Amino acid sequence: MSNIDLIIEERPRNIGNFMVGRLLPFQGKRMVGPFIFIDHMGPVKMSERENMDIPPHPHIGLSTLTYLFEGNIMHRDSLGTEVEIKPGQVNWMTAGSGVVHSERTPGYLRHSDKVLHGLQIWVALPRELEEMECSFYHADEEELPEWYI
């Protein structure tokens, strides 16, 4: 007997000039626990004329986790954060009462061939923390735990 109620396959979604495979939300399954969105980016090959360009946009009442398997993204936000995320690193942004951010191909890669592959997971904050102060945390690969099966 299986505990599996539903198998969700990713569906293509355009998020500006960039396609992702969206797992959540899904018809009949808006959230799984606190998880609002789960987007799988790529792997996508981009030419020297193609770049990820997600312009400044707001978030409130949630946190986002970005993790890359391949490629690079430049994150900028209204907190003054400007950091490049690379494979194996994590960006954890808590929007709380409100933050504006952008995600783009770094300048030094904009005119070269590149690959992007990663995940972005949106997590709803508990109601009592929805208006908390905004924050941003970047973790390098060596700061993340490792486990072996």
Secondary structure, 3 states (H helix, E strand, C coil): CCCCCCCCCCEEEECCCCEEEEEECECCECCECCEEEEEEEEEEEECCCCCCEEEEEEECCEEEEEEEEECCEEEEECCCCEEEECCCCEEEEECCCCEEEEEECCHHHCCCCEEEEEEEEEEECCHHHCCCCCEEEEECHHHCCCCCC
